[in-house]
Amino acid sequence: MLKNIMFKNRYFLAQMRRIFFMALPESKKDFKKSRIQYTISDSAVQTIVQLSGGTFLATIMAFCGISAANIGIITSLVSFAALSQIFLLKYLKRIKKYKLLVCFTALHRILFALIYFIPLLSISNTQKAILIVILYFLGQIFVQIGNPASQDWIASLVPSRLRGKYFSIKDSIAVFVVSSTMLLAGIILDYFKERNIITGFVIIGILIFILVLINVISLSMMKEPKTSYMNLDGKEMHGRLAKRAREIEKIGKVKDTGILLEIKEAFLDPRFRKVFILQCLFTLSFYISVPFNASYQIVELSLPFTFIMFTSFIFNLYRIFITPKLGRLADKHGMAKLLRYTLFALGLYYLSMAFTMPGNAYPMQIISSIFASTGWAFVGIGIFGVQLDFFKHEKRMVWLTLTSSIAGVFGFVISVISGNVLNYLQKASLSLWNVRIYAQQVLNLFAFIVILITVLYIKVFIESEKIASNHRDGKITK
């Protein structure tokens, strides 16, 4: 009996080693299969992001008595949670393989599912609000820890000449899955809103739980080109051989570069500084207004969930149509140039939201959705693509971590300031020519101005930089 248990235990550990530490791609087919699995995983992730944020999270928080300003600040905890990446940077640098870390952190998205079961608890609204904040913040910490490693992992699976094409196709598929699921979820919440909205919350929670399982399983089926310890024949070592190599490495090891030195080295590099400033400008525009737009649509504009999700679904089909075309154009003309145009489109979304009020909410929701779909069709891909173009290959994971964490904290600070400004403007009861001006309109106007500055910055400082070709990603390691 004991021997049988030991045998099963060793077999289990061997399987874990094979899945998480020995999954090297051995052919182009392996690379392609891994990219497909990542597309499935990312589609699940993006759906989880939408179901555990935006309109749905705003709804459950409003149900638990949280104010509009605080809803915006809480949803911005995703940025503050990115600070955890810096504190773990020294550990993350030493990791030879990212797969186990990425899968482990992805599993903690289950915490977002638990949020939707909180209304079932027989506790006060204050206690429910505290639980929502704790679960949401903890979930975001784990997600943020795994993000840079996940980004570096997929970057290593995609040849640089195909980045625009692959990421645009991946995003098109993800957007279709997200928009379809969101439309269904919106109908569910609208149906139970007049009956028992708690039942609707439970269904959303179950859906998130299923998506988390899909995410983790897909990640575990991917191959990882990153190698650990190599012998004289160029073969990767595992088990006792890897342990011996690790001990030898410790003996002759040069002292690790500290966090402050890593930050200093990064900011001394002019290419890193340019990308970091770009990220901060985009973060500023985003967190001035976006965290508060969901509650604005629900509370002040009184738009039904079904209408919001239906318009999003229709224009996401349009987004699915244009995204692959933008990806191919980016491969041909450069990531930065396409990013500049799509950022301007996103700016027009902010401008249209600045002119949206209860009297014109329905047509302006349609207009803003057109601009938002055009902008988001490439903005995320473009910013990531520029980072991959500008960051040194050997420093990529570290620099992605620094950019994400520092800009993330900056975003959280901006959201807190914007939340306070929102409270102030709401109390001030603004009006122009006897027409009430809502606080969110003012914030969206500021966001539009920042986007215009960002577009000009890309034209002057990013597009003028010569990009060196990367021949290491997406290739079989020999």
Backbone torsions as a table, in degrees:
resi	resn	phi	psi	omega
1	MET	NA	-48.6	-179.4
2	LEU	-63.8	-42.4	179.3
3	LYS	-63.9	-37.0	179.1
4	ASN	-64.3	-41.3	178.2
5	ILE	-64.9	-43.6	179.3
6	MET	-63.6	-39.7	179.4
7	PHE	-63.4	-45.4	179.3
8	LYS	-64.4	-36.9	179.1
9	ASN	-64.7	-45.1	179.1
10	ARG	-65.7	-38.1	178.5
11	TYR	-63.6	-42.3	178.7
12	PHE	-62.1	-46.7	-180.0
13	LEU	-63.7	-37.7	178.3
14	ALA	-64.4	-40.4	178.4
15	GLN	-65.5	-40.2	178.1
16	MET	-63.5	-41.3	178.2
17	ARG	-63.0	-42.4	-179.2
18	ARG	-64.0	-42.1	-176.7
19	ILE	-72.6	-44.2	-170.8
20	PHE	-98.8	-19.8	-175.6
21	PHE	-124.4	-8.1	-176.5
22	MET	-125.7	23.2	-174.9
23	ALA	-93.7	56.7	178.1
24	LEU	-78.0	134.3	175.4
25	PRO	-70.4	134.1	-176.2
26	GLU	-112.2	-2.3	179.6
27	SER	-156.8	170.3	176.2
28	LYS	-62.5	-31.5	178.3
29	LYS	-62.3	-39.0	178.0
30	ASP	-63.7	-41.1	177.8
31	PHE	-61.8	-44.6	-178.5
32	LYS	-64.3	-45.0	178.2
33	LYS	-60.6	-39.7	179.5
34	SER	-66.2	-39.0	178.0
35	ARG	-65.8	-37.0	176.9
36	ILE	-64.6	-44.7	178.2
37	GLN	-62.0	-37.2	178.3
38	TYR	-66.5	-37.2	177.1
39	THR	-61.1	-43.1	177.2
40	ILE	-63.1	-46.3	-179.7
41	SER	-61.1	-46.0	-177.5
42	ASP	-67.8	-33.5	176.2
43	SER	-62.5	-41.2	176.6
44	ALA	-65.4	-43.2	-178.9
45	VAL	-61.8	-47.7	-177.8
46	GLN	-65.0	-32.6	176.2
47	THR	-68.3	-41.3	176.7
48	ILE	-60.8	-42.6	179.7
49	VAL	-57.7	-43.6	-179.0
50	GLN	-71.5	-39.7	-178.9
51	LEU	-73.5	-25.7	-179.4
52	SER	-104.1	18.6	178.7
53	GLY	-152.4	-169.9	175.6
54	GLY	56.6	-134.7	-174.4
55	THR	-61.6	-40.3	-175.6
56	PHE	-69.6	-45.2	177.8
57	LEU	-66.3	-38.9	177.5
58	ALA	-60.8	-36.0	-179.1
59	THR	-66.8	-46.8	-178.1
60	ILE	-70.5	-32.7	177.8
61	MET	-71.0	-39.7	176.0
62	ALA	-63.6	-37.6	177.3
63	PHE	-60.9	-32.7	179.7
64	CYS	-91.9	12.1	172.0
65	GLY	83.5	21.2	178.9
66	ILE	-87.9	136.0	-177.0
67	SER	-72.0	163.2	-177.8
68	ALA	-60.4	-43.3	-179.2
69	ALA	-64.0	-43.5	179.8
70	ASN	-68.6	-31.3	175.6
71	ILE	-60.6	-44.9	178.8
72	GLY	-62.1	-41.2	-179.4
73	ILE	-67.8	-42.7	-178.7
74	ILE	-63.6	-43.6	179.5
75	THR	-65.7	-19.2	178.2
76	SER	-85.6	-1.1	176.8
77	LEU	-59.8	-20.9	176.9
78	VAL	-56.8	-35.3	179.8
79	SER	-76.3	-43.0	-179.0
80	PHE	-66.1	-33.3	178.8
81	ALA	-63.2	-23.2	179.7
82	ALA	-63.7	-18.7	178.4
83	LEU	-60.8	-27.1	-179.8
84	SER	-60.9	-25.7	-180.0
85	GLN	-62.8	-38.8	-178.1
86	ILE	-65.9	-42.9	-178.2
87	PHE	-65.7	-25.3	179.8
88	LEU	-101.7	7.3	-175.0
89	LEU	-59.7	-41.7	-179.1
90	LYS	-61.3	-39.2	178.0
91	TYR	-71.2	-43.9	-177.6
92	LEU	-62.3	-33.8	179.6
93	LYS	-63.7	-30.1	-175.5
94	ARG	-84.3	-12.9	-177.7
95	ILE	-70.5	126.0	-179.8
96	LYS	-82.7	-33.3	-179.1
97	LYS	-126.4	138.5	-175.6
98	TYR	-96.5	-15.7	-167.5
99	LYS	-59.2	-48.0	-179.0
100	LEU	-62.7	-43.3	179.1
101	LEU	-59.6	-47.7	-177.4
102	VAL	-63.5	-43.7	179.6
103	CYS	-65.9	-41.4	-179.2
104	PHE	-63.9	-45.7	-179.6
105	THR	-69.9	-35.0	178.7
106	ALA	-63.2	-34.0	-179.6
107	LEU	-61.6	-27.3	-177.3
108	HIS	-75.7	-0.6	171.7
109	ARG	-66.3	-12.0	174.5
110	ILE	-57.8	-28.2	178.3
111	LEU	-59.0	-32.3	178.2
112	PHE	-68.0	-33.9	177.3
113	ALA	-64.8	-39.1	-177.8
114	LEU	-62.9	-28.7	-179.8
115	ILE	-55.7	-38.4	-174.8
116	TYR	-77.9	-3.6	175.3
117	PHE	-99.6	-6.3	-178.5
118	ILE	-60.6	-40.4	178.6
119	PRO	-58.9	-16.9	177.8
120	LEU	-73.5	-19.4	-176.5
121	LEU	-74.9	142.2	179.1
122	SER	-89.8	68.0	178.7
123	ILE	-133.6	170.5	-177.4
124	SER	-71.4	162.2	177.9
125	ASN	-61.0	-34.9	178.6
126	THR	-62.9	-44.6	178.8
127	GLN	-66.6	-38.0	176.6
128	LYS	-62.3	-42.7	179.5
129	ALA	-62.2	-41.3	179.3
130	ILE	-63.7	-43.2	178.8
131	LEU	-62.7	-41.2	178.3
132	ILE	-59.9	-46.5	-179.4
133	VAL	-62.3	-44.1	-178.1
134	ILE	-63.6	-50.3	-178.5
135	LEU	-64.3	-41.8	-179.2
136	TYR	-65.2	-43.0	-178.4
137	PHE	-67.9	-44.9	178.6
138	LEU	-61.8	-42.9	178.4
139	GLY	-61.0	-42.1	-179.7
140	GLN	-68.0	-33.5	177.3
141	ILE	-60.6	-49.1	180.0
142	PHE	-63.8	-41.4	179.4
143	VAL	-62.2	-44.0	-178.0
144	GLN	-67.5	-34.7	178.1
145	ILE	-62.2	-40.0	-177.2
146	GLY	-84.3	-15.0	-173.7
147	ASN	-60.7	-52.4	-178.3
148	PRO	-60.0	-40.6	178.4
149	ALA	-64.3	-39.7	178.2
150	SER	-64.1	-41.2	179.5
151	GLN	-66.1	-43.8	178.8
152	ASP	-65.0	-36.7	179.6
153	TRP	-61.9	-52.0	-178.7
154	ILE	-68.9	-32.2	177.5
155	ALA	-61.9	-35.4	-179.3
156	SER	-73.7	-13.1	-179.3
157	LEU	-96.8	-9.0	-175.7
158	VAL	-117.8	119.9	175.3
159	PRO	-58.5	142.3	-174.9
160	SER	-58.7	-32.6	-178.5
161	ARG	-71.5	-15.3	-177.3
162	LEU	-111.9	6.9	-174.6
163	ARG	-59.1	-50.0	-178.6
164	GLY	-58.7	-44.2	-178.7
165	LYS	-64.9	-49.2	-176.7
166	TYR	-65.4	-50.4	-175.6
167	PHE	-65.2	-32.8	178.5
168	SER	-70.3	-41.4	176.9
169	ILE	-65.0	-43.2	178.1
170	LYS	-58.4	-45.3	-179.3
171	ASP	-67.5	-34.9	178.3
172	SER	-62.0	-45.1	178.8
173	ILE	-64.0	-44.3	-179.7
174	ALA	-62.5	-41.8	-179.1
175	VAL	-64.3	-39.5	178.0
176	PHE	-62.5	-45.5	179.4
177	VAL	-63.3	-45.6	-178.0
178	VAL	-63.4	-49.8	-176.1
179	SER	-63.9	-38.5	178.2
180	SER	-64.8	-45.2	-179.9
181	THR	-66.4	-40.4	-179.6
182	MET	-65.6	-39.0	177.5
183	LEU	-61.6	-45.0	177.9
184	LEU	-62.1	-44.6	-179.4
185	ALA	-65.0	-37.3	177.9
186	GLY	-64.4	-41.6	177.5
187	ILE	-63.2	-40.9	179.4
188	ILE	-61.3	-47.7	-178.9
189	LEU	-66.7	-38.8	177.4
190	ASP	-63.6	-39.1	-179.5
191	TYR	-64.1	-44.9	-176.3
192	PHE	-87.3	-6.6	-179.0
193	LYS	-61.1	-40.2	-178.7
194	GLU	-90.1	-7.2	-178.2
195	ARG	-109.1	-77.5	178.3
196	ASN	-150.0	92.7	-172.6
197	ILE	-62.7	-23.1	178.5
198	ILE	-61.4	-37.3	176.3
199	THR	-61.2	-40.4	176.4
200	GLY	-61.3	-41.4	178.1
201	PHE	-61.7	-42.2	-179.3
202	VAL	-62.5	-41.3	179.2
203	ILE	-63.2	-42.3	177.9
204	ILE	-61.8	-41.7	179.2
205	GLY	-61.3	-43.2	178.6
206	ILE	-63.5	-40.8	179.7
207	LEU	-62.3	-42.9	178.2
208	ILE	-62.4	-41.4	179.4
209	PHE	-59.3	-43.8	178.9
210	ILE	-64.0	-41.8	179.8
211	LEU	-64.7	-34.6	177.4
212	VAL	-63.3	-42.9	178.1
213	LEU	-62.0	-42.9	177.7
214	ILE	-61.3	-42.2	179.6
215	ASN	-59.4	-51.8	-175.8
216	VAL	-67.5	-42.9	179.9
217	ILE	-62.5	-42.2	179.4
218	SER	-63.8	-42.5	178.1
219	LEU	-62.1	-41.0	-178.1
220	SER	-67.6	-19.7	-180.0
221	MET	-90.3	-3.8	179.8
222	MET	-81.5	154.6	172.6
223	LYS	-92.6	156.7	179.9
224	GLU	-128.3	114.0	-178.4
225	PRO	-68.3	-18.7	-176.7
226	LYS	-66.7	128.7	-179.5
227	THR	-103.7	161.8	179.9
228	SER	-105.3	-102.8	-177.7
229	TYR	-98.4	130.9	-177.2
230	MET	-112.2	144.4	175.5
231	ASN	-90.1	-175.2	-176.6
232	LEU	-65.0	-23.7	180.0
233	ASP	-88.1	2.6	-179.7
234	GLY	80.1	15.7	178.9
235	LYS	-96.6	144.0	-179.9
236	GLU	-75.4	137.9	-179.2
237	MET	-100.0	146.8	178.9
238	HIS	-137.6	170.8	175.1
239	GLY	61.7	-131.4	-176.4
240	ARG	-65.0	-36.0	178.9
241	LEU	-63.6	-42.3	178.5
242	ALA	-66.9	-37.2	178.6
243	LYS	-63.6	-42.4	178.6
244	ARG	-64.9	-41.8	178.6
245	ALA	-63.9	-34.6	179.0
246	ARG	-67.0	-39.8	178.6
247	GLU	-66.3	-40.7	177.9
248	ILE	-64.6	-38.4	179.5
249	GLU	-63.1	-39.0	-179.3
250	LYS	-66.9	-35.6	-178.1
251	ILE	-65.9	-48.4	-177.2
252	GLY	-99.2	24.3	-173.1
253	LYS	-79.9	135.3	172.2
254	VAL	-78.4	146.0	-177.0
255	LYS	-57.6	134.6	-178.9
256	ASP	-59.8	143.5	174.2
257	THR	-71.9	129.5	-179.3
258	GLY	-72.9	170.1	-178.3
259	ILE	-61.4	-45.2	-178.6
260	LEU	-62.9	-38.2	178.4
261	LEU	-68.4	-36.7	176.9
262	GLU	-63.6	-42.9	178.5
263	ILE	-63.6	-44.0	179.8
264	LYS	-61.8	-46.3	-179.5
265	GLU	-61.3	-40.3	-179.9
266	ALA	-64.3	-47.5	-175.9
267	PHE	-75.0	-13.7	173.0
268	LEU	-77.7	-16.7	178.8
269	ASP	-85.8	119.1	-175.9
270	PRO	-62.9	-32.1	-179.9
271	ARG	-69.9	-38.2	176.2
272	PHE	-63.7	-43.5	-178.5
273	ARG	-59.7	-41.1	-179.0
274	LYS	-63.2	-45.1	-179.6
275	VAL	-68.8	-37.0	-180.0
276	PHE	-64.2	-43.1	178.0
277	ILE	-63.3	-41.1	176.6
278	LEU	-58.7	-46.1	179.7
279	GLN	-61.5	-41.6	-179.2
280	CYS	-67.1	-39.2	178.2
281	LEU	-63.9	-44.1	177.9
282	PHE	-64.2	-43.2	178.5
283	THR	-59.5	-41.1	178.7
284	LEU	-60.7	-47.8	-179.3
285	SER	-63.2	-40.1	-176.9
286	PHE	-66.9	-50.7	-171.6
287	TYR	-82.4	-6.7	172.1
288	ILE	-67.9	-37.0	-169.9
289	SER	-128.9	-43.6	-169.6
290	VAL	-55.1	-43.0	-179.4
291	PRO	-59.8	-17.5	-175.8
292	PHE	-105.4	-6.5	-176.5
293	ASN	-74.0	-33.3	-179.3
294	ALA	-63.5	-48.3	179.0
295	SER	-67.3	-29.9	176.9
296	TYR	-63.5	-43.0	179.3
297	GLN	-64.8	-38.8	-175.5
298	ILE	-79.1	-48.1	-171.1
299	VAL	-86.3	-64.7	-174.6
300	GLU	-72.1	-43.8	-177.1
301	LEU	-84.3	-18.3	178.5
302	SER	54.4	42.3	178.4
303	LEU	-82.8	135.4	178.6
304	PRO	-67.2	149.8	177.5
305	PHE	-57.0	-43.5	-175.8
306	THR	-62.4	-40.4	178.9
307	PHE	-65.7	-44.4	179.2
308	ILE	-60.4	-47.0	-177.5
309	MET	-71.8	-33.3	179.6
310	PHE	-67.7	-45.7	177.8
311	THR	-64.0	-39.6	177.9
312	SER	-62.3	-40.7	-179.7
313	PHE	-64.3	-46.5	-178.0
314	ILE	-61.9	-46.1	-176.5
315	PHE	-80.4	-17.0	171.8
316	ASN	-73.5	-28.4	172.6
317	LEU	-63.5	-40.3	174.7
318	TYR	-63.1	-40.8	177.8
319	ARG	-62.7	-41.7	178.2
320	ILE	-60.4	-37.7	-178.8
321	PHE	-67.4	-42.3	-174.2
322	ILE	-87.9	-22.0	-174.4
323	THR	-59.4	-49.2	178.7
324	PRO	-61.0	-34.0	178.2
325	LYS	-66.1	-41.2	177.4
326	LEU	-66.0	-36.9	178.5
327	GLY	-61.9	-44.2	178.7
328	ARG	-65.7	-38.0	177.1
329	LEU	-64.7	-36.3	178.6
330	ALA	-65.9	-41.3	177.0
331	ASP	-62.6	-31.1	-176.9
332	LYS	-85.5	-43.9	-172.9
333	HIS	-107.7	-9.9	179.8
334	GLY	110.0	143.2	-179.1
335	MET	-61.5	-43.2	-173.1
336	ALA	-62.7	-42.1	-177.5
337	LYS	-63.9	-47.1	178.3
338	LEU	-65.5	-35.1	178.3
339	LEU	-62.1	-40.2	-179.6
340	ARG	-61.1	-45.6	-178.6
341	TYR	-67.0	-42.8	-177.1
342	THR	-73.6	-29.8	173.8
343	LEU	-64.4	-37.6	177.5
344	PHE	-64.0	-40.1	176.3
345	ALA	-61.2	-40.6	177.0
346	LEU	-64.0	-36.3	176.3
347	GLY	-61.3	-37.8	177.9
348	LEU	-66.8	-27.5	173.0
349	TYR	-63.8	-46.5	177.8
350	TYR	-60.0	-41.6	-178.6
351	LEU	-64.7	-41.9	179.0
352	SER	-66.2	-36.6	175.8
353	MET	-66.3	-29.2	178.7
354	ALA	-67.9	-22.3	179.2
355	PHE	-104.4	9.1	-179.4
356	THR	-91.0	130.5	177.3
357	MET	-145.1	171.3	-175.0
358	PRO	-53.8	-35.5	-177.9
359	GLY	-68.0	-26.9	-178.8
360	ASN	-124.1	22.2	-171.1
361	ALA	-58.9	-42.1	-175.2
362	TYR	-67.7	-52.6	178.1
363	PRO	-65.8	-36.2	-179.2
364	MET	-70.7	-29.5	174.5
365	GLN	-62.9	-38.9	178.7
366	ILE	-67.8	-46.1	-179.1
367	ILE	-62.9	-47.0	-179.3
368	SER	-64.2	-33.3	178.9
369	SER	-66.0	-35.5	177.5
370	ILE	-61.5	-49.9	-179.0
371	PHE	-66.9	-39.5	180.0
372	ALA	-63.6	-44.2	-179.5
373	SER	-64.2	-39.2	177.8
374	THR	-64.3	-46.1	-178.8
375	GLY	-66.3	-50.3	-176.1
376	TRP	-72.2	-10.8	176.2
377	ALA	-61.2	-24.6	-177.0
378	PHE	-140.6	-14.1	-174.5
379	VAL	-56.7	-48.8	179.8
380	GLY	-62.8	-44.2	178.4
381	ILE	-62.6	-43.8	-176.5
382	GLY	-63.8	-44.3	179.9
383	ILE	-64.8	-43.5	178.0
384	PHE	-64.5	-40.7	179.0
385	GLY	-63.4	-40.6	177.5
386	VAL	-64.0	-40.5	177.3
387	GLN	-60.4	-45.1	179.7
388	LEU	-65.5	-34.2	178.5
389	ASP	-69.3	-35.1	-171.9
390	PHE	-95.8	-27.1	-174.6
391	PHE	-82.6	142.6	175.2
392	LYS	-65.4	139.6	-176.8
393	HIS	-57.6	-45.5	-176.1
394	GLU	-72.8	-16.5	-179.4
395	LYS	-108.9	5.2	-168.6
396	ARG	-59.1	-49.5	-177.7
397	MET	-63.7	-41.4	179.5
398	VAL	-64.7	-44.9	-177.7
399	TRP	-71.4	-34.0	173.8
400	LEU	-63.0	-39.7	178.9
401	THR	-64.4	-46.9	-179.6
402	LEU	-62.2	-45.8	-179.1
403	THR	-62.0	-46.8	-177.9
404	SER	-64.6	-44.8	-174.0
405	SER	-72.9	-47.7	-177.7
406	ILE	-68.3	-46.3	177.8
407	ALA	-64.7	-31.3	178.5
408	GLY	-64.9	-45.1	177.6
409	VAL	-63.8	-39.8	176.6
410	PHE	-58.6	-42.9	179.0
411	GLY	-62.5	-40.1	179.3
412	PHE	-65.5	-42.3	177.8
413	VAL	-60.0	-43.4	179.0
414	ILE	-61.9	-40.9	-178.9
415	SER	-66.2	-37.5	177.4
416	VAL	-64.9	-45.4	177.9
417	ILE	-61.8	-45.0	-179.8
418	SER	-64.0	-36.9	177.2
419	GLY	-62.4	-41.4	177.3
420	ASN	-67.2	-39.7	176.3
421	VAL	-62.9	-40.9	178.1
422	LEU	-59.4	-46.9	178.5
423	ASN	-59.6	-43.6	-178.8
424	TYR	-63.6	-46.2	-178.1
425	LEU	-67.7	-34.5	178.3
426	GLN	-66.1	-36.6	178.3
427	LYS	-74.3	-26.7	-177.1
428	ALA	-74.6	-18.3	-179.6
429	SER	51.7	66.6	-177.2
430	LEU	-69.9	149.3	174.5
431	SER	-152.3	152.6	178.3
432	LEU	-138.6	119.8	-176.0
433	TRP	53.0	45.5	178.5
434	ASN	63.8	16.8	176.0
435	VAL	-109.6	127.5	-178.2
436	ARG	-66.3	133.9	175.8
437	ILE	-106.1	123.5	-179.6
438	TYR	-85.7	148.7	-176.6
439	ALA	-58.4	-38.8	-178.8
440	GLN	-64.3	-29.0	177.0
441	GLN	-64.2	-41.6	179.8
442	VAL	-65.2	-44.0	-179.7
443	LEU	-62.8	-39.9	178.9
444	ASN	-67.4	-32.4	176.5
445	LEU	-65.8	-42.0	176.3
446	PHE	-61.8	-40.5	179.4
447	ALA	-62.3	-38.2	178.2
448	PHE	-62.7	-41.4	179.2
449	ILE	-62.6	-42.3	179.8
450	VAL	-64.5	-38.4	178.3
451	ILE	-61.5	-41.2	177.9
452	LEU	-60.6	-40.2	177.0
453	ILE	-64.2	-41.3	-179.7
454	THR	-63.2	-43.8	178.6
455	VAL	-59.5	-44.2	178.4
456	LEU	-64.6	-39.2	179.5
457	TYR	-62.4	-43.3	178.8
458	ILE	-61.3	-44.1	-178.8
459	LYS	-60.6	-42.2	-173.5
460	VAL	-84.9	-43.6	-169.4
461	PHE	-106.5	-28.0	-176.2
462	ILE	-93.0	-50.0	-177.6
463	GLU	-66.3	-22.4	-179.0
464	SER	-78.2	-11.5	-177.0
465	GLU	-84.2	133.1	178.1
466	LYS	-78.3	132.5	-177.6
467	ILE	-99.8	127.9	176.9
468	ALA	-85.8	137.7	-179.7
469	SER	-69.9	141.6	177.8
470	ASN	-105.7	119.0	-177.6
471	HIS	-108.1	10.1	-174.5
472	ARG	-98.6	-32.4	-176.2
473	ASP	-75.7	144.3	176.2
474	GLY	73.0	16.0	-179.5
475	LYS	-116.0	150.0	-179.6
476	ILE	-72.3	129.5	179.0
477	THR	-78.2	128.2	-179.3
478	LYS	-116.9	NA	NA
